[in-house]
Amino acid sequence: MSDNIYENLTQLGSKTDLPNSPEEAVLERVPNPKKEMDYCVRFSAPEFTSLCPLTGAPDFAHLVIDYVPNEWLVESKSLKLFLGSFRNHGAFHEDCTLEIAKRLMDLLNPKWFRIGGYWYPRGGIPIDVFYQSGEEPKGVWIPEQSVQNYKGRG
């Protein structure tokens, strides 16, 4: 492993414009410096936005991404830009949530992965989308996602 695990990053430490679409977004990774240990990494994005593909109206979600790294960690600025690239992207809740999971799974090949997409109501119906790659690994503390239920759910 190189002494500088950050040397191949193209976005960190420089001004980087928000990508126009998720397809254009570049997700970057760095080697896991503690690959001999199993641990959980969590990213919370409480202000995730995308567009309804039919009406163009904005959709809002609170995303929680958990993973147990293998060889790689996602570089957080590239993840922030990737998630931000959905702002002008039209797709249903399920497609957005699962496309994020797919891209991260393909990039990282983690030991375990989970995403919770807690979407705010559209037309009075909240739609939540969940994906998990398998059983939670034994011996790793994986906290509950603990996203508050939408108040209108009763």
C-alpha positions as CSV (number, residue, x, y, z in Angstrom):
1,M,0.0,0.0,0.0
2,S,1.2,3.5,-0.8
3,D,2.2,5.8,2.0
4,N,-0.4,8.3,0.7
5,I,-3.7,6.5,0.3
6,Y,-5.3,9.7,-0.9
7,E,-2.9,10.3,-3.9
8,N,-5.4,9.1,-6.6
9,L,-8.4,11.2,-5.4
10,T,-9.5,13.7,-8.0
11,Q,-12.2,15.6,-6.0
12,L,-11.0,16.0,-2.4
13,G,-9.2,19.2,-1.7
14,S,-10.3,21.0,-4.8
15,K,-13.4,22.9,-6.0
16,T,-15.7,20.3,-7.6
17,D,-19.0,21.2,-9.2
18,L,-22.1,19.1,-8.5
19,P,-22.4,16.5,-11.3
20,N,-25.4,16.9,-13.6
21,S,-26.6,13.4,-13.1
22,P,-25.8,10.2,-11.1
23,E,-24.4,8.7,-14.2
24,E,-21.9,11.5,-14.5
25,A,-21.0,11.4,-10.8
26,V,-17.6,9.9,-9.9
27,L,-17.5,7.8,-6.8
28,E,-14.0,7.4,-5.4
29,R,-12.5,5.0,-2.9
30,V,-9.5,4.7,-0.7
31,P,-7.9,1.6,0.8
32,N,-9.2,0.5,4.2
33,P,-6.3,1.2,6.6
34,K,-7.9,-1.1,9.2
35,K,-8.9,-4.0,7.0
36,E,-7.9,-6.5,9.7
37,M,-10.8,-5.2,11.9
38,D,-14.5,-5.5,11.2
39,Y,-16.4,-2.3,11.9
40,C,-19.5,-0.4,10.7
41,V,-19.3,2.8,8.7
42,R,-22.5,5.0,8.7
43,F,-23.4,7.9,6.4
44,S,-26.7,9.8,7.1
45,A,-28.1,12.1,4.4
46,P,-31.2,13.7,6.1
47,E,-31.7,16.2,3.2
48,F,-31.5,13.9,0.1
49,T,-33.5,15.2,-2.8
50,S,-34.5,13.9,-6.3
51,L,-37.3,14.6,-8.7
52,C,-40.5,12.7,-9.5
53,P,-40.0,11.3,-13.0
54,L,-43.5,12.2,-14.1
55,T,-44.4,15.5,-12.5
56,G,-40.9,17.0,-11.9
57,A,-41.9,17.8,-8.3
58,P,-39.1,17.4,-5.7
59,D,-39.0,14.4,-3.5
60,F,-37.2,14.3,-0.2
61,A,-35.7,11.5,1.9
62,H,-33.5,10.8,4.9
63,L,-31.0,8.1,3.7
64,V,-29.0,6.0,6.1
65,I,-26.1,4.0,4.6
66,D,-24.3,1.4,6.7
67,Y,-21.5,-0.9,5.6
68,V,-18.8,-3.1,6.9
69,P,-15.7,-2.4,4.7
70,N,-13.6,-5.0,3.1
71,E,-10.6,-3.6,1.1
72,W,-12.1,-0.2,0.4
73,L,-13.7,2.9,2.0
74,V,-15.8,5.4,0.0
75,E,-14.3,8.8,-0.1
76,S,-17.0,11.0,1.6
77,K,-16.7,14.1,-0.7
78,S,-17.3,12.0,-3.7
79,L,-20.3,10.4,-1.9
80,K,-21.7,13.8,-1.1
81,L,-21.4,14.9,-4.7
82,F,-22.9,11.6,-6.0
83,L,-25.9,12.0,-3.6
84,G,-26.3,15.6,-4.6
85,S,-26.4,14.6,-8.3
86,F,-29.8,13.2,-7.8
87,R,-31.3,16.8,-7.2
88,N,-32.1,17.1,-10.9
89,H,-32.6,13.4,-11.6
90,G,-36.1,12.0,-12.2
91,A,-36.6,8.6,-10.7
92,F,-39.0,6.8,-8.3
93,H,-38.0,6.3,-4.7
94,E,-37.2,2.6,-5.2
95,D,-35.0,3.3,-8.2
96,C,-33.0,6.1,-6.4
97,T,-32.5,4.1,-3.2
98,L,-31.4,0.9,-5.0
99,E,-29.2,2.7,-7.6
100,I,-27.3,4.2,-4.7
101,A,-26.9,0.7,-3.2
102,K,-25.8,-0.8,-6.5
103,R,-23.2,1.9,-7.2
104,L,-21.7,1.6,-3.7
105,M,-21.8,-2.2,-3.7
106,D,-20.0,-2.3,-7.1
107,L,-17.4,0.3,-5.9
108,L,-16.6,-1.1,-2.5
109,N,-17.4,-4.9,-2.5
110,P,-18.1,-4.5,1.2
111,K,-18.4,-7.5,3.6
112,W,-22.0,-6.2,4.4
113,F,-24.2,-3.3,3.2
114,R,-27.5,-1.8,4.2
115,I,-29.4,1.3,3.0
116,G,-32.6,2.7,4.5
117,G,-34.4,5.2,2.3
118,Y,-37.0,7.0,4.5
119,W,-39.0,9.1,2.0
120,Y,-41.3,11.9,3.0
121,P,-44.9,11.5,1.8
122,R,-45.9,12.1,-1.8
123,G,-49.7,12.2,-2.2
124,G,-50.1,11.5,1.5
125,I,-48.2,8.2,1.3
126,P,-44.7,7.8,2.7
127,I,-42.7,5.3,0.8
128,D,-39.7,3.7,2.6
129,V,-37.2,1.6,0.7
130,F,-34.7,-0.8,2.3
131,Y,-31.9,-3.1,1.0
132,Q,-29.5,-5.3,2.9
133,S,-26.8,-7.5,1.3
134,G,-27.2,-10.4,3.8
135,E,-27.2,-11.1,7.5
136,E,-25.5,-8.7,9.8
137,P,-22.0,-9.9,10.5
138,K,-21.4,-11.4,14.0
139,G,-19.3,-9.4,16.4
140,V,-19.8,-6.0,14.7
141,W,-21.9,-3.3,16.4
142,I,-24.5,-2.2,13.9
143,P,-26.8,0.4,15.5
144,E,-30.4,0.7,14.6
145,Q,-31.1,3.3,12.0
146,S,-33.5,5.0,14.4
147,V,-35.0,7.4,11.8
148,Q,-38.2,9.0,13.3
149,N,-41.4,7.8,11.8
150,Y,-43.3,10.3,9.7
151,K,-45.7,12.0,12.2
152,G,-48.7,11.3,10.0
153,R,-48.2,7.6,10.3
154,G,-50.2,7.5,13.5
